[in-house]
């Protein structure tokens, strides 16, 4: 169905399989097998997550599991079909990384979220998504 501007509301979900490459595969295995976040550190880009192959030598460094919320999409900005209830799509800065990671934040009440909220990584079972979700860290009063 088209909206008043004539733009069709459609989803495009291509199906494909491909290799994540040498660096991407190592990153995914660390999350899946060791429940650990790794960043790829190069002189030119600093510590990137997900890792960015910059064509120069680099090294793996442990980062996280803590993070800071940089920005997020309000549940009202998304259709109910986009993200399941209790999760928010967000930009986060993982402790030790120089880049921003886009991931889901598990939060039953998104009204408690604000820029700068401290988060922690929550690693899923092997059958679930590769990237961990993040949850707000409870602040003691």
N, C-alpha and C positions, 0 to 999 in steps of 0.2 A: 504494500500500500504506500502511496506517495504522500508526503506531507504537503503543506500549502505552498512550498517553494518548488514542488515537483520532484524532490529528491526521494528516491526509493529507500525505504528502511530495510536493508538486507544485511545478512552476515555472510562473510566469506571465510570458510574454514578449510583451506587446502590440506590434503593429506599427503605427507611425504616422509621419507626416511633418508637420512644422510649421516655421514660421520661427523662427529663434533671436532675432529682433528686431534692432533697429539696433545695440545694444551687443554682444549675443551674436554676431552675424554678423561684426562687426569683429574680435572676439576670436578667432573660429575662423579667419578669413582670415589673421590675423597668424601663427597657429601653422602653418597649412597652407602659406602662400606664402612667408613670411619666416623661418620656423623661429625664432619669437620669442615669448616669454611677455609678455603685457601685463596689467597690473592696472588696475582702474577706481578712481580716487581721488576720494572725496567728503569733504567736511568732516565729515559725520555718521558715515560708516562706515569711513573710512580707505581703505586699498588692498585691494580685494576681488578674489579669483580663485577661481572664475570670476567675471566681473563681475556685480555686483548693481545693477540699476536702482533707485535709491532715490528717484526723483522729484525729485532736485535736480541742479544742474549738477555736472559732474565733468570729469576729464581723464584721458587715458591716460598711464600711466607704465610704463617697461620694468622688469621684475622678473626674478629668477633669473639664470642657469639653475641656480644652486645652491639647495639646500633642506636641511631637517633633518627626519628621521623623527620624527613625533610619536607614532604608534601604528600597529599593523598586526595583521592577522588571521593567526594561526598557520596554516600549511597544514593542520594537523590539525583546525582549526575549520571548514574548508570541505570540501565534498564534492569528489571528483575532477572532477566535471562543472562546477564553478563557475569555476575559474580554471586556465588551462593550467600545466603544470609549469614551474618556473623563474621564476614570477611570484608576487608577494604583493600583496594588496590593502592599501593603507596610507593613513593620514592624514599629510600632509606640510605643512610650512610653508615656502613658497617665499621665498627671500631677497627682502626688500622688500615683502612682502605682510603684511597684518594679519589675514587669515583663513586657515583651513586648507583645503587642496585634497585631495580623495580621488582617488587615482590608483594605477596599478600600479607596483610596484618590481620590476625584473628582477634576480633574484638566484638563482644556481644553488644556493647553500647558505644558506638562510634563518637558519641558526644563527649566522651572523656579524652579523645585524641586531640592533640594540638601539636603544632610544629615544635620540635625539640623533645617530644615524649621519648623516654628511654624504652628500648625494645630489646628482646632477646630472641635468638633463633630457636625454632622448634623443628626438629628433624622428624620427618614422616617415615612411615614404614616403606619398605622397598616398593610395594605395589602402588604407592601414591606418587605425587609429583616429585620431580627431581630436586628443585629448589626448596629449601626450608621455608616455612611460614615464619612470621615473627609475631610475638605477643608483647603487649605493654608489660613493663616490669612494675610490680606493685610497689608503691611508695609508702614506706612506714611513716605514720603520723608522729 
